Amino acid sequence: MICIDFEASGLGPLSYPIEVAWKNAASGEQDSFLINPASVSGWDYWDEHAEELHGIDRQELAEQGICVSVAAQRLNTMLDGYEVICDALEFDYFWLSRLFDAARMKPSFKLQGLDAVMTPEQLIQFRFLSRGQLRRHRALRDVEDLIRTIHAVRSEAAG
């Protein structure tokens, strides 16, 4: 199972991805990187409330972020052919699409929601458990929490 998470400039229709992370639950292989929005014309929307949640500021993105084409290629190289799980399919698919559209590329992997790996009852339990996370949201930590919570919910159901 491979999980992915995005942090973004906000939650609205003008938002765009600013950080992405993924992790393979079986092998432990992972990657995480910032995306520089300055590399894309029109990526200037910024929600101060979103910044409070993830703690990433524009200066950090300018200094440490990679351009969208490098980000998209990096994801395609590492995730080629895989089905990748996310916990907020509507949002994550939107940001994945924004990234790949800006890079003028197509993802070589498939994004799936939690319903691909959990029953409806397990999804309810997952949502309940994940609501208690009051902390800064960074993509890699969110992916690690996602994997832990999926394993906990599936283990409880098994046993």
C-alpha positions in Angstrom: 0.0 0.0 0.0 1.3 3.4 -1.0 -0.3 6.6 0.5 0.1 10.2 -0.7 -0.8 13.6 0.8 -0.8 17.1 -0.4 -0.5 20.4 1.4 -1.9 23.4 -0.5 -2.2 27.1 -0.7 -5.8 26.9 0.5 -8.9 24.9 0.0 -10.7 27.0 -2.6 -10.8 26.6 -6.4 -7.8 28.8 -6.9 -5.6 26.8 -4.6 -2.6 24.7 -5.7 -0.3 22.1 -4.2 2.7 23.4 -2.3 4.0 20.1 -0.7 3.6 16.5 -1.6 4.7 13.3 0.2 4.1 9.6 -0.3 5.2 6.5 1.5 5.2 2.8 0.7 3.8 1.1 3.8 5.5 -2.2 3.0 9.0 -1.1 2.0 9.2 2.2 3.9 10.3 3.9 0.7 9.1 7.5 0.8 9.6 11.0 -0.7 8.6 14.5 0.3 9.2 17.8 -1.3 8.0 21.4 -1.6 6.7 22.9 -4.8 7.6 26.5 -5.8 4.4 28.2 -7.0 6.5 30.9 -8.7 7.1 28.4 -11.5 3.5 28.7 -12.6 1.7 31.7 -13.9 -1.5 32.3 -11.9 -0.5 30.3 -8.9 -0.7 33.3 -6.6 -3.7 32.6 -4.4 -2.7 32.3 -0.7 -4.9 31.5 2.3 -3.4 32.7 5.6 -5.5 30.1 7.5 -4.0 27.3 5.4 -0.6 28.6 6.2 -1.5 28.4 9.9 -2.4 24.7 9.5 0.7 23.6 7.6 3.2 26.2 8.7 4.8 26.6 5.2 5.4 30.2 4.1 6.0 31.6 0.7 9.6 32.3 1.4 10.3 28.7 2.2 8.6 27.6 -1.0 10.7 30.1 -3.0 13.9 28.9 -1.4 13.3 25.1 -1.2 10.5 24.3 -3.6 11.0 22.6 -6.9 9.3 23.5 -10.2 6.1 21.8 -11.2 7.6 19.8 -14.1 10.3 18.4 -11.8 7.7 17.6 -9.1 5.4 15.8 -11.6 8.3 13.8 -13.2 9.5 12.8 -9.7 6.1 11.5 -8.8 5.7 9.6 -12.1 9.2 8.1 -11.8 8.6 6.7 -8.3 4.9 5.8 -8.5 4.6 4.6 -12.1 1.9 2.0 -12.4 0.8 2.0 -8.8 -2.6 2.6 -7.2 -1.9 5.3 -4.6 -4.2 5.9 -1.6 -5.2 9.3 -0.2 -7.6 10.2 2.6 -9.3 13.2 0.9 -9.8 12.1 -2.7 -11.7 15.1 -3.9 -9.1 17.6 -2.6 -6.0 15.4 -3.4 -7.3 14.6 -6.9 -7.8 18.4 -7.5 -4.3 19.3 -6.4 -2.8 16.4 -8.3 -4.6 17.5 -11.4 -3.4 21.1 -10.9 0.1 20.0 -10.6 0.1 17.7 -13.7 -1.9 20.2 -15.8 0.7 22.9 -14.9 3.5 20.6 -15.9 1.7 19.6 -19.1 2.0 15.9 -18.1 -0.3 13.0 -17.1 0.2 11.0 -13.9 1.5 7.5 -14.6 -0.2 6.2 -11.4 -3.8 6.1 -10.2 -5.1 8.0 -7.2 -7.7 6.2 -5.1 -9.7 7.1 -2.0 -9.9 5.2 1.3 -12.9 3.2 0.0 -10.4 1.2 -2.1 -8.9 -0.3 1.1 -11.6 0.0 3.7 -15.2 -1.0 4.2 -17.9 1.6 4.9 -17.8 0.7 8.6 -14.0 1.0 8.7 -14.3 4.4 6.9 -16.5 5.7 9.7 -14.0 4.5 12.3 -11.2 6.1 10.4 -12.9 9.5 10.2 -13.5 9.3 14.0 -9.9 8.4 14.8 -8.4 11.0 12.5 -10.4 13.9 13.8 -8.4 14.1 16.9 -5.2 15.3 15.1 -4.7 18.9 16.3 -1.2 19.7 15.0 0.5 21.3 12.0 -0.2 19.4 8.9 2.8 18.5 6.9 2.5 16.0 4.0 4.9 13.3 5.2 3.6 13.3 8.7 0.1 13.1 7.4 1.0 10.2 5.2 2.5 8.3 8.2 -0.6 9.1 10.3 -2.8 7.8 7.5 -0.9 4.5 7.2 -0.9 4.0 11.0 -4.7 4.7 11.2 -5.5 2.4 8.2 -3.5 -0.4 9.9 -5.2 0.3 13.3 -8.7 0.2 11.8 -8.0 -2.9 9.7 -6.4 -4.7 12.6 -9.3 -4.0 14.9 -11.8 -5.2 12.3 -9.8 -8.4 11.8 -9.7 -9.1 15.3 
